[in-house]
Amino acid sequence: MGRRVIEMVNVDLEPIADRELDLPGSLATTTAPEGSRSSCKVDDGCARARWLMIVAVVIGCVARGAAAAPADATTTALGADDVHEVERAVAAITERPAPATDPDVLFAAARACEDRLLDPARAAAIYERIVAEHPGARVAAAAARRIAALRALVGGGGEAAAHAAELARLVARADAEPAAAVLQRGEALAAAAWPGAPDAALWLADWLRRSGRLIEAQAHYAVVRARWPQLPQATAALRGAAGCALDAHDWPLAEALAGHLPAAEPRDRSVRDELVAAAAHGRRRDRGYVAAWLAIAGAFAALLGSLGEAMRRRTAAPWWAALRPPIEVMFLGPVAVVLLGVAFTAHRAIAPAVATIALGGLALAWLSGAALELVRAAGRSRRLRSALHLVACLAGVAGLAYVAVTRGDLIDMLLESVRLGPDI
């Protein structure tokens, strides 16, 4: 803003400061007449006024920036790592008189009370101040929504503030505490008589699901649906239970739970349809997983049978000749080593899948090559046997690849990479 004012001053004074004297050519190098001297005095006075105005504008901008600096520093302190510093910043913001408060700064202080200080009752009070003092502010609607959510936890008069603060602390620090302590504290909050008990029970079920304790999570979801069947938390628990069944690969249970979800609104129908489709997709993947294992078992059985038949009908070659690496292994071995090295050094997420496919493929190639070498040494025809070995190896490697990517939960990532291209 100061720069804009300076530019305006420059534009306004430029015609005066830069006015040229209209002097006759014969007098240009001689003493100027009296009128010319007065014009020079006017120009000097305009120049001085111009610089005085510029200095005044600069001083005003500096003063304004200095006045705003404490507020900016206080707002920045809301994101500090030190909780005590955040506490001091929130106190400094909330202690300002109503005319001097910025609704955005108050909203940031309320969020800090929720996320950093874990004090929902205090956050609700700040949100209420925003709505009361700045009803037309941009953040007033969001503050009203947070008031409704927090008052549902702490109560209209703040009588459940202690329980709400305990739940906030539990949610924030659950990953750093022993699982038994988290479970005990969560169950105590869910069993207590306070407005946030349904939220505590639902959070505990979600936490158990994220922790991989799917059976316990399913039981806690059922408790939420049984104790508060008319509340929105019951519907959320039903969705969570269906997702938990999907995580456990219990496709019939997932479909049954998804079928009980409400479908009055388009969004509800979309959620239900997505869960049902996910269950059907998981069922198809399970069938593919079984088929892949059958292909792997069939390929190894066929190649072992071919090797056994070749060893039984060998002529001069000893039986341990089959233990020598055939040409296929000599060729594929270095390639497999390079792939494994790259996978374990640069892409550890896919390294187990690469190891399964590479080692399994080498084993199939070894069996196939050893059998064909014995057949060749015996002088027998290898054309049909080679074709059958190729089919068996392809089926076995395809099965190994499907099992590897499915067991490592890589199939979705692989399909996305094929559809969208690699993430460079």
C-alpha positions in Angstrom: 0.0 0.0 0.0 2.9 2.4 0.8 4.4 1.9 -2.6 1.1 2.7 -4.2 0.8 6.0 -2.3 4.4 6.9 -3.2 3.6 6.3 -6.9 0.5 8.5 -6.6 2.6 11.2 -5.0 5.2 11.0 -7.8 2.6 11.2 -10.5 0.9 14.2 -8.9 4.1 16.2 -8.4 5.8 15.3 -11.6 4.3 18.1 -13.8 5.3 20.7 -11.2 8.8 19.4 -10.4 9.8 18.8 -14.0 8.4 22.1 -15.4 10.9 23.7 -17.7 11.6 27.5 -17.7 10.6 29.3 -20.9 13.6 31.5 -21.3 14.7 33.4 -24.4 17.7 31.9 -26.1 19.8 35.1 -25.5 19.2 34.9 -21.8 19.7 31.2 -21.3 23.2 31.6 -20.1 22.8 35.0 -18.4 21.1 36.2 -15.3 17.5 35.1 -15.2 14.8 37.7 -14.9 12.8 38.2 -11.7 9.9 35.9 -12.8 12.3 33.1 -13.5 13.8 33.3 -10.1 10.3 33.0 -8.5 9.6 29.9 -10.7 12.8 28.3 -9.4 11.7 28.9 -5.8 8.4 27.4 -6.5 10.1 24.3 -8.0 12.4 23.9 -5.0 9.4 24.2 -2.6 7.5 21.5 -4.6 10.5 19.2 -4.5 10.8 19.6 -0.7 7.1 19.0 -0.3 7.4 15.9 -2.4 10.2 14.4 -0.4 8.4 15.2 2.9 5.3 13.4 1.7 7.4 10.4 0.7 9.1 10.3 4.1 5.8 10.6 5.9 4.3 7.7 3.9 7.4 5.5 4.6 7.2 6.3 8.3 3.5 5.4 8.4 4.1 2.1 6.6 6.8 1.1 9.0 4.7 2.0 12.0 1.8 0.0 10.6 4.0 -3.0 10.1 5.4 -2.7 13.6 1.9 -2.6 15.1 0.9 -5.7 13.1 4.1 -7.7 14.0 3.0 -8.8 17.5 -0.3 -10.2 16.1 1.5 -12.1 13.3 4.0 -13.5 15.8 1.2 -14.6 18.1 -0.6 -16.4 15.3 2.6 -18.1 14.2 3.1 -19.4 17.7 -0.1 -21.4 17.5 1.8 -23.9 15.4 4.8 -24.2 17.7 6.0 -27.5 18.9 6.0 -26.4 22.6 2.5 -26.8 24.1 3.2 -24.1 26.6 4.0 -21.6 23.8 0.7 -22.5 22.1 -1.1 -22.0 25.5 0.4 -18.5 25.8 -0.5 -17.6 22.2 -4.1 -18.7 22.7 -4.3 -16.7 25.9 -2.9 -13.6 24.2 -5.4 -13.9 21.4 -8.4 -14.5 23.6 -7.6 -11.7 26.0 -7.8 -9.0 23.3 -10.9 -6.8 23.4 -13.7 -7.6 21.0 -13.1 -4.7 18.6 -9.4 -5.8 18.1 -10.1 -9.4 17.4 -9.7 -10.9 14.0 -12.2 -13.8 13.4 -9.6 -15.8 11.4 -7.1 -15.5 14.2 -9.8 -16.6 16.8 -10.7 -19.5 14.6 -7.0 -20.5 14.4 -6.8 -20.3 18.2 -9.9 -22.5 18.6 -8.4 -25.1 16.3 -5.2 -25.0 18.4 -7.3 -25.7 21.5 -8.8 -28.7 19.7 -5.7 -30.2 18.1 -2.8 -29.1 20.3 -4.2 -28.3 23.7 -6.8 -31.0 23.6 -9.4 -28.8 25.3 -12.7 -29.0 23.5 -14.6 -27.0 26.0 -12.3 -24.0 25.6 -12.4 -24.4 21.8 -16.2 -24.3 21.9 -16.1 -21.1 23.9 -13.9 -19.5 21.3 -16.1 -20.6 18.5 -19.1 -19.2 20.2 -17.3 -15.9 20.6 -16.7 -15.8 16.8 -20.4 -16.4 16.1 -21.4 -13.7 18.6 -18.9 -11.0 17.8 -18.4 -11.6 14.0 -21.6 -13.2 12.7 -20.9 -12.1 9.1 -17.3 -13.4 9.0 -16.1 -15.9 6.5 -15.4 -18.5 9.3 -18.6 -18.0 11.2 -20.5 -20.9 9.5 -17.6 -23.3 10.2 -17.4 -22.1 13.8 -21.1 -22.8 14.2 -20.6 -26.3 12.9 -17.8 -26.9 15.3 -19.9 -25.6 18.2 -22.6 -28.1 17.5 -20.1 -31.0 17.3 -18.2 -30.0 20.5 -21.3 -29.2 22.5 -22.5 -32.7 21.7 -19.4 -33.9 23.6 -19.0 -31.4 26.4 -22.7 -30.8 27.1 -24.6 -27.5 26.9 -23.1 -26.3 30.2 -19.7 -28.0 29.9 -20.6 -30.6 32.5 -18.8 -33.3 30.4 -15.7 -31.3 29.7 -13.4 -33.6 31.6 -14.6 -36.7 29.6 -14.3 -34.8 26.4 -10.7 -33.7 27.2 -9.9 -37.3 28.1 -11.2 -38.5 24.8 -9.2 -35.9 22.9 -6.0 -36.9 24.7 -6.7 -40.6 24.0 -7.3 -39.9 20.3 -4.1 -37.8 20.0 -1.8 -40.2 21.9 -3.3 -43.6 21.2 -0.4 -44.7 18.9 2.2 -43.9 21.5 0.5 -45.7 24.4 0.2 -49.5 25.2 -2.7 -51.1 23.4 -4.1 -52.5 26.7 -4.2 -49.0 28.2 -5.9 -47.5 25.2 -8.5 -50.3 25.2 -9.1 -49.8 28.9 -9.5 -46.1 28.7 -11.6 -46.3 25.6 -14.0 -48.8 27.1 -14.3 -46.6 30.2 -15.3 -43.6 28.2 -17.7 -45.6 26.1 -19.4 -46.9 29.3 -19.6 -43.6 31.1 -22.8 -41.5 31.2 -21.9 -38.5 29.1 -23.0 -37.2 25.6 -19.8 -38.3 23.9 -20.0 -42.0 24.9 -21.2 -43.1 21.4 -18.3 -41.2 19.8 -15.9 -42.8 22.2 -17.2 -46.3 21.4 -17.1 -45.7 17.7 -13.6 -44.3 17.8 -12.4 -47.4 19.8 -13.9 -49.7 17.2 -12.2 -47.8 14.4 -8.9 -47.9 16.4 -9.1 -51.6 16.8 -9.7 -52.0 13.1 -6.7 -49.8 12.2 -4.6 -51.9 14.6 -5.5 -55.1 12.8 -7.6 -56.5 15.6 -10.5 -57.2 13.3 -12.5 -59.6 15.5 -12.5 -57.2 18.5 -13.3 -54.3 16.2 -16.3 -56.2 14.8 -17.6 -56.8 18.3 -17.2 -53.1 19.3 -19.1 -52.0 16.1 -21.9 -54.4 17.2 -22.0 -52.8 20.6 -22.4 -49.3 19.1 -25.3 -50.5 16.9 -27.0 -52.2 19.8 -26.7 -49.4 22.4 -27.4 -46.4 20.2 -29.5 -47.7 17.3 -31.2 -44.3 16.6 -28.0 -42.2 16.5 -25.9 -41.4 13.5 -23.0 -43.3 15.2 -25.0 -46.5 14.6 -25.0 -46.0 10.9 -21.3 -45.1 11.0 -20.6 -48.3 13.0 -22.5 -50.3 10.3 -20.3 -48.9 7.6 -17.2 -49.5 9.7 -18.3 -53.1 10.4 -18.8 -53.7 6.6 -15.3 -52.3 6.0 -13.9 -54.5 8.8 -15.4 -57.5 7.1 -13.8 -56.6 3.9 -10.4 -56.3 5.6 -11.0 -59.8 7.1 -11.9 -61.1 3.6 -15.3 -62.2 5.0 -17.2 -61.4 1.9 -20.7 -62.8 2.9 -20.6 -60.8 6.1 -19.6 -57.6 4.3 -22.4 -58.0 1.8 -24.9 -58.7 4.6 -23.8 -55.7 6.6 -23.8 -53.4 3.5 -27.3 -54.6 2.7 -28.6 -53.1 6.0 -27.2 -49.6 5.3 -29.8 -46.9 4.7 -30.3 -46.0 1.0 -32.7 -43.1 1.1 -30.2 -40.5 0.0 -28.0 -40.8 -3.2 -24.8 -40.6 -1.1 -26.0 -43.5 1.1 -26.8 -45.6 -1.9 -23.4 -44.8 -3.4 -21.7 -46.0 -0.2 -23.7 -49.1 0.0 -23.1 -50.0 -3.7 -19.4 -49.4 -3.3 -19.2 -51.8 -0.3 -21.2 -54.5 -2.1 -19.0 -54.1 -5.2 -15.9 -54.3 -3.1 -17.2 -57.6 -1.6 -17.9 -59.0 -5.0 -14.5 -57.9 -6.2 -12.8 -59.6 -3.3 -14.7 -62.8 -3.9 -13.4 -62.8 -7.5 -9.9 -62.2 -6.3 -10.2 -65.1 -3.9 -11.2 -67.4 -6.7 -8.3 -66.1 -8.8 -6.0 -66.8 -5.8 -7.1 -70.4 -5.6 -6.8 -70.8 -9.3 -3.2 -69.4 -9.2 -2.2 -71.8 -6.5 -3.6 -74.7 -8.6 -1.7 -73.5 -11.6 1.6 -73.3 -9.6 1.0 -76.8 -8.1 0.1 -78.2 -11.6 3.2 -76.7 -13.2 5.6 -78.0 -10.6 3.9 -81.4 -10.6 4.1 -81.7 -14.4 7.7 -80.7 -14.6 8.7 -83.0 -11.7 6.9 -85.8 -13.5 8.7 -85.0 -16.7 12.1 -84.9 -14.9 11.3 -88.2 -13.1 10.3 -89.9 -16.4 13.5 -88.6 -18.1 15.7 -89.9 -15.3 14.0 -93.3 -15.3 14.6 -93.6 -19.1 18.1 -92.2 -19.2 20.8 -94.2 -20.8 24.4 -93.3 -20.1 23.9 -90.1 -18.1 24.0 -90.5 -14.3 21.1 -89.4 -12.2 23.0 -86.5 -10.6 23.3 -85.0 -14.1 19.9 -83.4 -13.4 21.5 -81.3 -10.6 23.7 -79.4 -13.0 22.3 -76.0 -13.8 20.9 -76.1 -17.4 21.5 -73.4 -19.9 18.1 -71.8 -19.0 19.3 -71.2 -15.4 22.7 -70.0 -16.5 20.9 -67.3 -18.7 18.1 -66.3 -16.3 20.2 -66.5 -13.1 22.1 -63.2 -13.5 19.0 -61.4 -14.7 17.2 -62.5 -11.5 20.0 -61.4 -9.4 20.0 -57.9 -10.9 16.2 -57.6 -10.5 16.4 -58.7 -6.9 19.2 -56.2 -6.2 17.2 -53.3 -7.7 14.1 -54.3 -5.9 15.7 -54.6 -2.5 17.6 -51.3 -2.8 15.2 -49.0 -4.6 11.7 -50.5 -4.4 11.4 -52.4 -1.1 7.6 -52.5 -1.3 7.7 -54.8 -4.3 10.9 -56.7 -3.3 9.0 -59.7 -1.8 6.9 -60.1 -4.9 9.9 -59.8 -7.2 11.8 -62.4 -5.1 8.8 -64.8 -5.2 8.5 -64.5 -9.0 12.2 -64.7 -9.7 13.0 -67.6 -7.5 9.9 -69.5 -8.4 10.6 -68.9 -12.1 14.2 -70.1 -11.7 13.0 -73.3 -10.0 10.6 -74.0 -12.9 13.3 -73.3 -15.5 15.7 -75.6 -13.7 13.2 -78.5 -13.6 12.3 -78.0 -17.3 15.9 -77.6 -18.5 17.2 -80.6 -16.5 14.5 -82.8 -18.0 15.1 -81.7 -21.5 18.9 -82.2 -21.2 18.3 -85.8 -20.1 15.9 -86.4 -23.0 18.5 -84.9 -25.4 21.3 -87.1 -23.9 19.1 -90.1 -24.5 18.7 -89.2 -28.2 14.9 -88.8 -27.9 12.7 -86.2 -29.5 12.1 -83.1 -27.4 9.7 -81.1 -29.6 6.4 -82.0 -28.0 8.0 -82.1 -24.5 9.5 -78.6 -25.0 6.1 -77.2 -26.0 4.4 -78.8 -22.9 7.2 -77.5 -20.7 6.8 -74.0 -22.1 3.0 -74.1 -21.3 3.7 -75.4 -17.8 6.3 -72.7 -17.1 4.1 -69.9 -18.3 1.2 -71.1 -16.2 3.4 -71.5 -13.1 5.0 -68.0 -13.5 1.6 -66.4 -14.1 0.3 -68.1 -10.9 3.4 -67.0 -8.9 2.9 -63.4 -10.1 -0.7 -63.4 -9.1 -0.1 -64.8 -5.7 2.9 -62.5 -5.1 1.0 -59.3 -6.0 -2.2 -60.4 -4.2 -0.4 -61.4 -1.0 1.6 -58.2 -0.9 -1.6 -56.0 -1.6 0.1 -54.8 -4.7 -2.5 -55.6 -7.3 -4.4 -52.3 -6.9 -1.2 -50.4 -7.3 -0.2 -52.4 -10.3 -3.6 -51.8 -12.0 -3.4 -48.1 -11.3 0.1 -48.0 -12.7 -1.1 -49.8 -15.9 -4.1 -47.4 -16.2 -2.4 -44.1 -15.4 1.3 -44.8 -16.1 4.3 -44.8 -13.7 4.6 -42.1 -11.1 7.8 -40.3 -12.3 
